[in-house]
Amino acid sequence: MRKTESQYKVHVFVCTNEKKGSCCGPCGADDLRKDLKDWTKEHPEWKKRIRINNSGCLDRCSEGVAVAIYPQNEWFVCAKPNDAKELKERITTLMNEK
């Protein structure tokens, strides 16, 4: 094993977990993740600099869909597919920062 730096400037995790009780998956999490992922493909200059992933439980189940952005350590909860525009704006800002 060896330690290495991340190649990503922005790494977005969208909880798509599905389990009994309240959780992110049934609340449109996968639609949100897919929208963000498809959107990043429209920006070839971001290839290998941004990553959109689904994640397992981020332990914020009672607050709706959870989205975590690293390494900036920004968390968004209660996200819905129609919040994609706001998340895209934030991601764009992060990608354009020096």
N, C-alpha and C positions, 0 to 999 in steps of 0.2 A: 504494500500500500504506500501511496505517496500523496502528500497534500498538494493541491494546486489551486489556482485562482479561477473563479468563474469567468467564462468567456462572455457572459451576458451582462449587459448594462442594466437591463430590466428583466426580471423573471416573475411572471404572474402565475399564481396558483388559485384556481377556482375550485372550491369544494364541490364535488359532485357525489358525495357519499349518499348512499341509500340504506337506511336501516329502519327498524320499527320506531315509531314516534316521530317527533319533528326532526327533519333533517333537510339538507340543501338540495339533494338530487331531484325530488319531486317539485321543487319550486322554480324550475326553469334553469337550473345551474348549467346543464349541458348545453342548452341553447345559448346561454351567455358566453360560455367558454368557446363554443364553435364560432360565434359571431366575432369575438376578439381574435381568435386564431385566423379566421378568414381575412379579417381586416389587416392583420400584420403582413399577409402575403401580398397585399397591394403596395407594400413598401419594401422593394428589393434591397434598398440601402440598409435596411435593418437586419438583413439575414445574418444569422450568427451573433446578433447583438441583443435580441429580444426573444423571449420564450414564453409561450402560453401553455400551461399544463393543467390538467385536472389533478385534484388531490383527494386524498382520503379525508377523513374528518379533521377539521381544524378546531373542533371543540367549541363552536359558537352556534350550535344547532338551534337554539331557541331564538336566535336573532336573524334567521333566514339565511340566504346564500352568503357565504363568506368568501372574500377575495383578499389574498395577501400578495403584496408586491415587495420583492426583495431585489437588491440589498437595502432598499430605502426603508424597509420595515413599516410599510403603510398597509393598514387593514381597512377594509370596507365590509360592512355587514348590512343585512336586509337588502342586498342587491337583487335586482330582477333583470330579465333580459332587456327591458327598456332603459336600464341604466348604462347600457353599453356605451352610449355617446359620451357620457360624463367620464367613464373609465378611459375611453379612447383619448379624450382631451388630456387627462392626467398622464397617461402613458406617453403621449406625444411630447408633453412638457418635459417629462423625465428623459426621454430620448434626445431632446434638443439641448439639455443642460450640458455644460462642459465638464 
